[in-house]
Amino acid sequence: MALIVMKFGGSSVGDAERMKRVANRVVQTKREGHQCVVVVSAMGDTTDDLIDLANQLTEQAPAREMDMLLSTGEQVSVALLSMAIQQFGEQAVSFTGWQAGIHTEEVHSKARITDIQPARIHRALEGGSIVIVAGFQGMTASGEITTLGRGGSDTTAVALAAAIEADVCEIFTDVDGIYSTDPRIVKVARKLQEISYDEMLELANLGAAVLHPRAVEYAKHYNVKLVVRSSFNQNPGTLVKEEATMEQGIVVSGIAYDKNVARISLLGVPDKPGQLATVFGALATEQIDVDLIVQSGVIGGLADFSFTVSLGDLQKALQVIEAIKPKVEFRAATSETDLVKISIVGAGMVSNPGVAAKMFETISALGISIQLVSTSEIKVSCVIDIARQNDVVRALHTAYGLDTSEQAFVGGPQDRR
């Protein structure tokens, strides 16, 4: 008998029929002799609908009230799934995040889990119940409801698996597993049988929507056995583990893209100590994540530098930049959207020189300019014009030998909660 955490995203429980299908799958797992803890997201587009509703009432909703509002989506899902499971004749009990003992930091909309006290979950399991937990949410020490940000249900599932020492955490979504790239762009993308935590973390951070980066961080830190598989069939999924077996001749495991990117450039920045610290310190204070950073050479005591932020943070970041202009004394600040960050990822890149050069050559052969570049031991990222995204992804997929003759499963929009 195994203790299994099963996570189902919004598309998997998008309507009553899909809810019944999930309930049946969970019941089958229980009847195979396993203990089951199920984490679910809000149904379908519920979260987006709630956000739209709030936007009809106010241009700037208080973060606390948004967390109160958005947390209701998962509460509906857990209650309905519990009812569906009980119709199959099995015991089930639903918990909100705070009832399940999930504690978070005092931050709204992007809270991090600080502790899980799963005593209530263990009691329910010992009583023979299937436990259903609302993903994406928790409670602070002061009793405030918080949400974990997009992808938070993945994080809930992996953190719970670590806390209760589950044998495996299965992430069910609308694709068969982790693919070498988006199969909606490259029809012959290959499904990976396994991938390392580090490779998966890079892909998740770089735009691959199947798993949330924070969930992968938890899995790596606590060595949680993680499997990504489809909720619509019984096909084997992709195993995420510490060290993945490297396929012969395959140096790059996957290609990711991220359209949620905007570039900000500061022009004419005086070349003196502390300038970058002032800029990025101010952005960090406002919880704005900065990704790629590039500084030009110094001419006449002045330098230009550019960095990227998410599209959602662009206006806020520009306001922060304007506020610190008296301290930094730059000549001008500009911004640019309609960009995409395309990245190659692979553990084999460490011992294979020339991987980055091939990427640059492939993009150059398409007549495309690279605007920003970032590298690490196992990834290379380039920012380009979004209009050429698909051309570049397809060309890189071929260049690194990732094309296969098998027709890959083409899924719908991937769950992000």
N, C-alpha and C positions, 0 to 999 in steps of 0.2 A: 504494500500500500504506500502510495506517495502523497505528499502534500503539494498541491499544485495551485499556483496563482494564475488565473486566466483573465486577461484584459480584453475588453471589446470596445472598439471605438464607435463614434457616432453613426457612421454608415452601417455598421453591423447591427445596430438596434434602432434603425431609422423609422420603422413602423411596426405595427402589431405583428405582422407575419414574420418579420425578421427577428423580433423579440422572441417569438415562439421558437424559431429555429435555434437561436442562441440558448434558450432554456433547454431545449431538447439535447443540444450538444453538451451542456453542463451536466444534465441528468445522466447522460450516457457515461460521462467521465466518472461521476459519483458511483454509478452502478458497476463500474469496473473495479471498484474497491478503493478509490482515492478520496482524500479529503480535498474539498474545493473552496477556494476563496476567489470570488469573481469581482473584478473592478470594471465599472462601466462609465462611459462618457454620457453626455447629454444626447438625446435622440436627434439624429440628422442635423438640421440647420438651426436647432433650438437656440444655441448660444448666439449665433449671428442675428436671429430674430429678436432676441432680448436686447442685444446691443442696438439694433435699429429702433426698437421701441423707446429705449432710453434717449437716443439721439433726437427723437421726435419731441421730447419733453425738455431737453436741456442741451446746450452746446458743450458744457463741461460738467459731466456728472461727477459727484464726489466719489473718490476711489472706494471708500468704505461701502457706500450704497451700491456701487456696481458689483462688488463682491457679494453682497447680500442678494442681489438680483441674479447674478450668473450662477451662483451655487445652487439655485433651485432647479436648474436643468438636470443635473445629476441626481438630485433627490427624486425627481419624477422617474428617471430611468431605473433606479434601484428598487423602488416600490413596485413598478410594473413587472420587472424581471422576477422579483420574489413571487408575485402573484402567478406569473406564468409557470415558474418551476413548481409551485405547490399544486398547480393543475395536473402536473405529471405524477403527483403522489409522493413527492419528496419534501422534506422539511427545508425551509429556507427562511433566512432573516436578513433584512436590509439595514445597513448602517450608513449614516452620513459620515463624512470624514472625521468630524470631532467625536462622534459616537464610537468610531473605530480606534480612537486614541491617537490620531494624527495631529501633532503639534508643529506649529510653524513660527517663523520669525515675525516680528511686528511690521510687516510690509504688505500693503494691499496690491493685488493684481499680479504680482510676480514673487510671491513669498516662497521661501525655501523651507523644506521640512527640517526641523531641528531634532525631533524625537518621535518615536512611535511607541505607545504603550498598548500592546495588543491583547491584554488580559481578556477583554470581552470577546474578542475574536476566538481565542483559544477555548473559552467556555462554550461558545456556540458550536464550535467544531466537535468538542468532546461530547456534546449533546446530540450529535448526529446531523446537524444542520449544514446546509450549504450557506456560506456567508457571502453576502453581496455588499460591496463597499463603493460609495460614491467617489469617483476619482476627482482630481483637479482641485481639491479643497482640504482645508484643515482649520485649526483654531489656534489663536495665540494664547500666551500665558494669561493675558488680561481678559480672555473670553471673547475676542473678536473673530468673526468668520473671515477667512482669507482664501484667495484662490492662487493657484500655482502658475498661472500663465499658460499660454498655448502649449500643448503637449503635456500638460500637467497630469493627465490620467496615466500616461506611460510611467511618469515618475512615481506616482502613487503606487502603481502595481509593483515596480521593482523595489521600491523602499519597503513595501509590505512584505515582499518575498524575502528580503534580507532580515527584516524584524522577526518574522515567524519561522525563519530558517527553512523555507520551502525548498523542495527538491528541484523545482523548475518554475520559471515564470514564462508563460506563453502569451505573446502579444498577437492577438487576432486582428487582422485588418482586411482590406479589400484587395490585396495582392498576395501572391503566393509566398513571398519572402523578400529578401534583399536582392535587387537586380544590379547588374553592372552599370546601368543608367536607367533613366525613365523609359519604360517600354512604350509609352505613348509617343515618344520621339524616335526611338530606335526599335523597330519591330523585332529585330533579332537580338535584343539584349538578353544576356544570359542570367539565369537565376543562380546565385551563389549558394553552395551547399553549406559553407561556413565562412565566417569573417572574424577577424580579431576585434577585441574591444577598441583598440586604438584606431584601426581603420574605420570602424563603424562610428566612432566618436567624431572623427574628421568628416565623414560623409554627412552625419547628422548636423554638425555645425555649419557645413557648407551648403545646406539646402535640401538634402535628401529628407523627404517628409515622413518616411516610414517609422522612424524612431526619434524621440526627442533627445537632444544632447544630454540633458540632466539625467535622464533615465539611464543612458549608457554609462555616465559617470558613476552612478550608484552601482550599476551592475559590475563595473570594473573594480570599484573600491571594495565591494563586499563579495566579489567573485560569485555573483548570481548567474546560474545557468539560464540563458535567455534564448528563446526561440521565437522567431517571427513567422507567422503562417496565416493562411487565408481562413476567414470565418465562413466562406461559402463552399469549401470543398475539404476533402480529407488529405490533400497532398502534403507531403513533408515540407517543412519550411526551411529557414536558414538559421543555423546555430551561431550565436555570437559567443565567443569564448576568448580565453587569454591569448592563446597562440593558434592561429589558423594555419592549416596545411597549405603551403604555397603551390599552386598549380604550375607544372612545368612550362616555362616560357612566358608566364603571365606576371609581369612586373607591376602593372597598374590593375587594381581590383575593380575600381569603379570611377564613374564620372558623375559629378553632381553639379547642379546649377542653382543659383539663388537670385531671383528677380527682385527680392526685397532689399535693394541696395541703392544708396544715393551717395554722391561724392560732394564733399565740401572742400574748397581750396582757400587757403589764406595767402594772400599775395603781399609781398613787401614786408616781411616780418624781420625786425631788427635782429641781427645775429648776436645775441647775448644770452648768458646762462639763465635758465629758468623759464624761458618762453613756452616750451612744450609742456613743462610741468604745470604752468598756469592754465593753459588751454585744456589739457586733458584732465587735470584735477577738477576744473569747473564742470566739465561734462560728466565726470564720474559722480560728482556730488548730486547731479540731477538724474542719476541712474541711467545715463545714456551710454550704451555700449559702442565702442569704437573698434573697427576691424582693421582694414589695411591702412598703413601710414607710409607715405613717401615724402621725402624732403629733397628739394633740388639743391644744386650747388649755390654757394654764397657769392653774390656779385654786388660790389659796392656796399658791402656790409648788410645787405638784405637777402633774405631767402624766401622761397615759396614752399609751402608744403600742403599736401592733400591727404585726406583720410575719408573713410567710408563709414556711414551709419545706416540703420534701417530706414526705410521710407517713412515709417510711422514716427520716427524720432527726428526727422529732418527739420521741421519747423521749430521744434523745441530747441534743437541743437543750434540753429541759426540765432535764436533769441539769446541763448547762453553766450555765443560768440560775440554778439553785438554788445552784451553787457560788460564783457571783459576787454573791450577794445581800448579803453583808456590805459589798461595795464600792459597790453601786448603791443599796442601802437602799430598794428598792421595797416597796410594801405587800403585793402579791400577784401571782402569775403564773397565768394561765388559758390553756387551749388549747381549740381547737374543730376538729372534723373534719367529714365529710359536706358538704364544700364543693367547688365547682368554679370554676376561673378561665376565663372566656370572653373571647376577644379578637377584635377586628377588626384586619385588617392591610391596608395599601395605600399604595403610594408616592404616589398621588393625594391623600392626606389632607393633605399639606403645603400645597397651594394651594387647598384647599376647606374653608372654615370651616363649622362646624355639624355636622361628622361625629360628634363625640363627643356632641353634644346629641341627635342622632337616636338614638344607641345608648341613652342614658339614658331618653329618651322611650319607646322601644320596650319596654325592660325594665319601666318604670313602668306602661305600659298593661296589662301582664300581672299587675299587682298584686304585683310581686316587689321586695324590698328589696335594694339594693346595699350590700355590707358593706365592700368596699375597692375603690379605683380606682387605676390606674396608667396613665400616658400617655407616649408619645414622639412623635417627628415622624411615624412611620408606623404607630403602633398605639395602641389603647386597650384596656385590660383591666379587667374587673369580676369581683369574687368574689361569688358568690351561693350559695344553698342548692342542693346537688346534685340535689335532687328535681325541680327545674324546668329542668335542663340542656337537654333536648331541645326544650322549648317555646321557650326563649330562642334557641337556635341556629337553629331554623326561622324564628322571627319576624325575626331579624336578617338572615338570608339573603334573605328576601323584601323587607325594608325597604331593603336596599342594592341591589336590582335584580339579584341573582345567580341567581335562579331561571331555568331554561330549560325549554323544552318537550320536550327530548330526555331519554330515559331514560338515566341514567348507569350506568356499570359499578359493580356493588356487589361489593366484594371482601370477603374474610375478614379475620381479624386481621392487621394489618400487621407485617412483620418489624421487630424492634427491635435486631437485632444487626448 
